Amino acid sequence: MKAKNFEKRLIMTAAACFAAAMVVFPAVTESGSKTAIVIWANSIVPILLPFFIFADFIKRVGNPEKLPLRVYPFAVAFMSGYPMGAKIVGDLTSRGFFTIDEGKHVLSYSLVTGPAFIIGTVGAFLGNTRAAVVAAMAHYMGALLNGMIYRCPKKKERSEKEIPQKRSIAGTTYMESFTASIIAGFKAMAVILAYLILFMIAMELMESLGLFRMLPGEAWSAFAKGIIEMTVGSNMIGICDISIGLKTVLTSFIISFGGLSVIGQSVSMASGSGLGLGTILQIKLTHGLIAGILAAVFALFI
């Protein structure tokens, strides 16, 4: 109880300080919010929204228990990007298809971004397609190795009676289900936008206070920004005056770690499943470290 009270006080204090900072620095708040909205509108909604609707519609009217559940989250996340893996695994865990340990295992290799973002967007940031391909290889191979770390003991297959049954949609038309999926998709987009705005404002505040300038060199400053927000950090690393090999390693870690913004989004998407902040932070930290090591090896061939 004391721990919960302390956590609540800490969160409320942080929220109050953050709100006060936004009042004191209104221009910084406006700049961070605008940047977040641009990233959201140009890079997230066009890619993620259709897949959020698609996945939710399948969940409502399909039979996901007949699909290869340990592959399905990765496949959809591979096509759509962060934080789709967290949403699907969180839903399946909440509905009882996975235990929490099984959900953690599947999430460890399914919380990935799409190749279009890595090769297209990050490749443009780095100005080197081969470096982007290396980052993509490190990201997906890192996810596979990450899954091995969190692998849980095999259990016997559950009987048909033990498998949760799909909710009945009697009296609900496909169009009604599709409309509900659209609403759920836009709700998820709103959550992502809120986290983007939060972390972009935090980054702008840190920038205005000169905290990033305290770090030794522009590369470390860019890397620190990537720890907060992946896309901004990757862009900043791309313009640093360092070798393409080091750029690839730093970017690979950031992409696979996802940044605190993606982690926050993922926690929100997996809410109620038992896969909380500690689990997701641990998964993404090990994924980032593995991807960075792999990129350091692969970068020798750039």
C-alpha positions in Angstrom: 0.0 0.0 0.0 2.8 2.4 0.9 4.5 1.6 -2.4 1.3 2.4 -4.3 0.8 5.7 -2.4 4.4 6.7 -3.1 4.0 5.8 -6.8 0.8 7.9 -7.0 2.4 10.9 -5.3 5.4 10.6 -7.6 3.2 10.5 -10.7 1.1 13.4 -9.5 4.2 15.5 -8.6 5.7 14.8 -12.0 2.4 15.7 -13.7 2.1 19.0 -11.7 5.7 19.9 -12.6 5.2 19.1 -16.2 2.0 21.2 -16.3 3.8 24.1 -14.6 6.6 23.9 -17.1 4.2 24.1 -20.0 2.7 27.3 -18.5 6.1 28.8 -18.0 7.3 27.9 -21.4 4.3 28.3 -23.7 6.3 28.7 -26.9 8.2 25.4 -26.2 4.9 23.6 -25.6 3.4 25.0 -28.8 6.5 24.0 -30.8 6.6 20.4 -29.4 2.9 19.9 -30.0 3.1 21.1 -33.6 6.1 18.8 -34.3 4.3 15.8 -32.7 1.2 16.5 -34.8 3.2 16.7 -38.0 5.0 13.4 -37.3 1.6 11.8 -36.3 -0.3 13.0 -39.4 2.5 12.3 -42.0 4.2 9.2 -40.7 1.8 7.3 -38.3 -1.9 7.7 -39.3 -1.4 6.8 -43.0 0.4 3.6 -42.1 -1.0 2.4 -38.8 -4.7 3.4 -38.9 -5.7 0.9 -41.7 -4.0 -1.9 -39.9 -5.5 -1.0 -36.5 -9.0 -1.2 -38.1 -8.1 -4.4 -40.0 -6.8 -6.2 -36.9 -9.7 -5.1 -34.7 -12.3 -6.2 -37.3 -10.7 -9.6 -37.5 -10.8 -9.9 -33.8 -14.5 -9.0 -33.7 -15.8 -11.2 -36.6 -13.1 -13.8 -37.2 -11.7 -16.8 -35.5 -8.2 -15.8 -34.3 -7.9 -19.1 -32.3 -7.6 -20.9 -35.7 -4.6 -18.8 -36.8 -1.0 -19.4 -35.8 -1.1 -17.1 -32.8 2.6 -17.0 -32.2 3.2 -15.7 -35.8 0.2 -13.5 -36.3 1.3 -10.6 -34.0 4.7 -10.4 -35.6 3.3 -10.6 -39.2 0.9 -7.7 -38.6 3.5 -5.7 -36.7 6.0 -6.3 -39.5 3.5 -4.8 -42.0 2.3 -1.9 -39.9 5.0 -1.0 -37.3 4.9 0.1 -33.7 2.9 -0.3 -31.5 0.7 -2.9 -33.3 2.5 -5.9 -31.8 1.7 -4.7 -28.3 -2.0 -4.2 -29.2 -2.4 -7.7 -30.7 -0.4 -9.5 -28.0 -2.1 -7.5 -25.3 -5.6 -8.4 -26.7 -4.8 -12.1 -27.0 -3.3 -12.2 -23.5 -6.3 -10.4 -22.1 -8.7 -12.8 -23.7 -6.8 -15.8 -22.4 -5.2 -17.1 -25.5 -1.8 -16.6 -23.9 -0.7 -16.7 -20.3 1.3 -13.7 -19.1 4.6 -15.6 -19.6 3.5 -16.7 -23.1 2.4 -13.2 -23.9 5.8 -11.8 -22.8 7.6 -14.4 -25.0 5.5 -13.5 -28.1 5.8 -9.8 -27.4 9.6 -10.1 -27.2 9.8 -10.8 -30.9 6.6 -9.2 -32.1 7.1 -5.6 -30.9 8.8 -4.5 -34.1 8.5 -1.7 -36.6 8.0 -2.1 -40.4 10.7 -2.3 -43.1 9.2 0.7 -44.9 10.1 2.9 -41.9 13.6 1.5 -41.5 14.6 1.3 -45.2 12.6 4.3 -46.4 12.5 6.9 -43.6 15.7 5.9 -41.7 17.5 5.2 -44.9 16.8 8.8 -46.0 18.0 10.1 -42.6 21.3 8.2 -42.9 21.6 8.9 -46.7 22.8 5.4 -47.2 20.5 2.5 -48.3 23.0 -0.2 -47.4 23.2 1.2 -43.8 19.4 1.1 -43.6 19.3 -2.5 -44.8 21.9 -3.4 -42.1 19.7 -1.6 -39.5 16.7 -3.6 -40.7 18.6 -6.9 -40.6 19.8 -6.1 -37.0 16.3 -5.2 -36.0 14.6 -8.4 -37.2 17.4 -10.8 -36.3 17.6 -9.0 -33.0 13.8 -9.7 -32.5 14.4 -13.4 -33.2 17.2 -13.6 -30.7 15.3 -11.6 -28.2 12.5 -14.1 -28.4 14.9 -16.9 -27.5 15.9 -15.0 -24.3 12.2 -14.8 -23.1 11.2 -18.2 -24.3 9.0 -19.9 -21.7 8.8 -23.7 -21.1 6.6 -25.5 -23.6 3.2 -26.6 -22.3 0.9 -29.2 -23.7 -1.6 -27.9 -26.2 -4.8 -26.7 -24.6 -8.0 -28.7 -25.3 -10.8 -27.2 -27.2 -12.7 -26.6 -24.0 -9.8 -24.6 -22.6 -9.4 -22.3 -25.6 -11.4 -19.1 -25.0 -14.3 -18.9 -27.5 -14.9 -15.9 -29.7 -17.6 -13.6 -28.4 -20.9 -14.0 -30.1 -21.8 -11.4 -32.6 -25.5 -12.4 -32.9 -27.6 -9.4 -33.8 -24.5 -7.5 -34.9 -24.0 -6.9 -38.7 -20.6 -6.9 -40.3 -21.0 -3.1 -41.0 -21.7 -2.5 -37.3 -18.6 -4.4 -36.4 -16.6 -2.5 -39.0 -17.9 0.8 -37.7 -16.9 -0.2 -34.2 -13.4 -1.2 -35.5 -13.1 2.3 -37.1 -13.9 4.0 -33.8 -11.4 1.7 -32.0 -8.8 2.6 -34.6 -9.2 6.3 -34.2 -9.2 5.9 -30.4 -5.8 4.2 -30.7 -4.5 7.0 -32.9 -5.6 9.5 -30.3 -3.6 7.7 -27.6 -0.5 7.6 -29.8 -0.8 11.3 -30.6 -1.1 12.1 -26.9 2.1 10.2 -26.1 3.9 11.8 -29.0 2.9 15.3 -27.9 3.9 14.5 -24.3 7.4 13.3 -25.2 8.0 15.9 -27.8 7.1 18.7 -25.3 9.4 17.0 -22.8 12.2 16.9 -25.4 11.7 20.6 -26.3 11.8 21.6 -22.6 15.0 19.7 -22.1 16.5 21.4 -25.2 15.4 24.8 -24.0 17.0 24.1 -20.5 20.3 23.2 -22.2 20.3 19.6 -20.9 21.3 18.1 -24.2 24.2 20.5 -24.5 25.7 19.0 -21.3 26.3 15.8 -23.1 29.8 15.2 -24.7 29.2 15.8 -28.4 26.4 16.0 -30.9 26.2 12.2 -31.4 25.4 11.6 -27.7 22.8 14.5 -27.8 21.1 12.9 -30.8 21.2 9.5 -29.2 19.6 10.8 -26.0 16.8 12.4 -28.1 16.3 9.0 -29.8 15.9 7.4 -26.3 13.0 9.8 -25.9 11.5 9.7 -29.4 12.8 7.3 -32.1 12.0 9.3 -35.3 13.5 12.5 -34.1 16.6 10.8 -32.7 17.2 8.8 -35.9 17.0 12.0 -37.9 19.4 13.8 -35.6 21.9 11.0 -35.8 21.8 11.1 -39.6 23.1 14.7 -39.6 25.8 14.1 -37.1 29.5 14.4 -38.3 30.4 10.7 -37.4 31.1 7.6 -39.4 28.3 5.8 -41.2 29.2 2.7 -39.2 28.6 4.5 -35.9 25.4 6.1 -37.2 24.1 2.6 -38.1 24.9 1.1 -34.7 23.3 4.0 -32.8 20.3 4.1 -35.1 19.8 0.3 -34.8 19.7 0.5 -31.0 17.2 3.4 -31.1 14.9 1.7 -33.7 14.8 -1.6 -31.7 14.5 0.1 -28.3 11.7 2.2 -29.8 12.2 5.2 -27.5 10.2 6.1 -24.4 7.3 7.4 -26.6 6.8 4.0 -28.3 7.2 2.2 -25.0 4.5 4.4 -23.5 2.2 3.8 -26.5 2.8 0.0 -26.2 2.0 0.0 -22.4 -1.2 1.8 -23.2 -2.1 -0.7 -26.0 -1.4 -3.7 -23.8 -3.3 -2.3 -20.8 -5.2 -4.9 -18.8 -3.2 -7.8 -20.1 -0.6 -8.0 -17.3 2.1 -6.9 -19.7 3.1 -3.7 -18.0 5.8 -1.0 -18.2 8.5 -3.1 -16.5 8.0 -6.0 -18.9 7.9 -3.9 -22.1 10.8 -1.8 -21.0 12.9 -4.9 -20.3 11.9 -6.4 -23.7 12.8 -3.3 -25.7 16.1 -2.7 -23.8 17.4 -6.2 -24.6 16.1 -6.0 -28.2 18.0 -2.7 -28.6 21.2 -4.0 -27.1 21.1 -7.1 -29.3 20.3 -5.1 -32.5 23.2 -2.7 -31.7 25.7 -5.5 -31.3 24.5 -7.1 -34.6 24.7 -3.8 -36.4 28.3 -3.3 -35.2 29.2 -6.6 -36.8 27.2 -6.1 -40.0 28.4 -2.5 -40.3 31.9 -3.8 -41.2 30.4 -4.7 -44.6 28.9 -1.3 -45.4 
